[in-house]
Amino acid sequence: MSSSQWTRRGKTVRQLIEELQTFENQELEVRISIDSGDTSVPISLVGKSEDKYALLMNCEDLPTPRRHR
């Protein structure tokens, strides 16, 4: 598998849960980033899109992304 394939393939719900269960601190806030972690927003809701995808959503009116350094 090429290095770009794993980034587009994504994860199943089962794979995501298994990966999150490896975190020692299960009380960590879960956030989502679309810029390699430079900024992130909290996950407000988890939903389903026409039985095809599980969606992680941020529902802030005016999101103020957190900058990581």
C-alpha positions as CSV (number, residue, x, y, z in Angstrom):
1,M,0.0,0.0,0.0
2,S,1.4,3.4,-0.9
3,S,1.8,6.1,1.7
4,S,-1.1,8.1,0.3
5,Q,-3.5,5.2,0.3
6,W,-3.7,4.8,4.1
7,T,-4.6,8.5,4.4
8,R,-7.6,8.2,2.0
9,R,-8.8,4.8,3.1
10,G,-10.0,6.0,6.5
11,K,-11.0,3.8,9.5
12,T,-14.1,1.8,10.4
13,V,-15.9,2.5,13.6
14,R,-14.4,-0.7,15.0
15,Q,-10.8,0.3,14.1
16,L,-11.3,3.8,15.6
17,I,-12.7,2.4,18.8
18,E,-9.8,-0.1,19.1
19,E,-7.2,2.6,18.5
20,L,-8.8,5.0,21.0
21,Q,-8.9,2.1,23.6
22,T,-5.1,2.1,23.5
23,F,-4.9,5.5,25.1
24,E,-3.9,5.2,28.7
25,N,-5.9,8.3,29.7
26,Q,-9.5,7.5,28.6
27,E,-10.6,11.0,29.9
28,L,-8.7,12.9,27.2
29,E,-10.9,15.3,25.2
30,V,-11.3,14.1,21.6
31,R,-10.8,16.8,18.9
32,I,-10.6,16.7,15.1
33,S,-8.1,18.4,12.8
34,I,-8.0,18.7,9.1
35,D,-4.6,20.4,8.9
36,S,-2.2,17.8,10.4
37,G,-2.9,19.0,13.9
38,D,-2.0,22.7,13.6
39,T,-5.5,23.6,14.6
40,S,-8.3,21.5,16.1
41,V,-11.9,21.7,17.2
42,P,-13.8,19.6,19.7
43,I,-16.1,16.8,18.5
44,S,-19.6,17.9,19.4
45,L,-21.7,15.2,17.9
46,V,-21.3,11.7,16.3
47,G,-23.8,11.0,13.6
48,K,-24.6,8.8,10.6
49,S,-24.9,9.8,7.0
50,E,-27.4,7.7,5.1
51,D,-26.1,4.5,6.7
52,K,-22.8,5.0,4.7
53,Y,-20.6,6.9,7.1
54,A,-20.2,7.6,10.8
55,L,-19.7,11.4,11.1
56,L,-17.6,13.2,13.7
57,M,-19.0,16.8,13.8
58,N,-18.2,20.1,15.4
59,C,-21.3,22.2,16.0
60,E,-19.9,25.5,17.3
61,D,-21.5,28.5,15.8
62,L,-18.2,30.4,15.4
63,P,-15.5,27.9,15.9
64,T,-12.2,29.2,17.3
65,P,-9.7,26.5,16.5
66,R,-7.0,25.9,19.0
67,R,-3.5,26.3,17.7
68,H,-1.0,23.7,18.7
69,R,2.8,24.3,19.0
